[in-house]
Amino acid sequence: MFRRTKSDTTTDTVPAEPQGKVGGKGRPTPSRKEAEAARKATFKKPRNRKEAAALRRDKVRTERAKMQAAMQTGDDRYLPAGDKGPVRRFARDYVDARYSVMEFALPVLLVVSLVGVVFSQQFIWLAGVVNLFFLAMILLIAGDWFLLSAGLKKAVGVKFPTESAKGIGFYAVRRTMQMRRWRLPKPMVKRGERPS
């Protein structure tokens, strides 16, 4: 009654092919760390346009804070695209290490023009002196511009022979026209110090 037949024993010894679980998820179960990270990510997703705008503002604010900190410290990772790279860093150091006529041109020209406007009625000859001074300043600025661009391009060609120096002269002149204390990114070298 409870005996096995010969056919039953042969069917039991043949191994069955492993079958996948019907209705399974088709991927391994995530670890607890992965599951918590995914859960937190779903909380971060904005539920409406107002939350999306708030998240975007927060992201812009943090990026701006990083950029402002980089402007103070010279951290190349967060600088604007126009200031990134070793060539631009070298150009900034080259400009900051030297005295330049262009740096003081704007304040001097403003003072001279103000003096010319205020006292030209009393001293008629002062208008001619102011005009000559303006002409001399323009010639000095042009000479300083040429010397700065030529010297910087030569130094960049020696230090970075494989890098492109396109636009580096105008970048340096634009920085030179700002007073040293207002330059951004902040100067990292002292006056007279050789740029590295």
Buried (B, 14 or more C-beta within 10 A) or exposed (E): EEEEEEEEEEEEEEEEEEEEEEEEEEEEEEEEEEEEEEEEEEEEEEEEEEEEEEEEEEEEEEEEEBBEEBBEEBEBEBBEEEBBBEBBBBBBBBBBBBEBBBBEBBEEBEEBEEBBEEEBEEEEEBBEBBEEBBEEBEEEBEEBBEEBBEBBBEBBEEBBEEBEBEEBBEBBBEBBBBEBEEBBBBBBBEEEEEBE
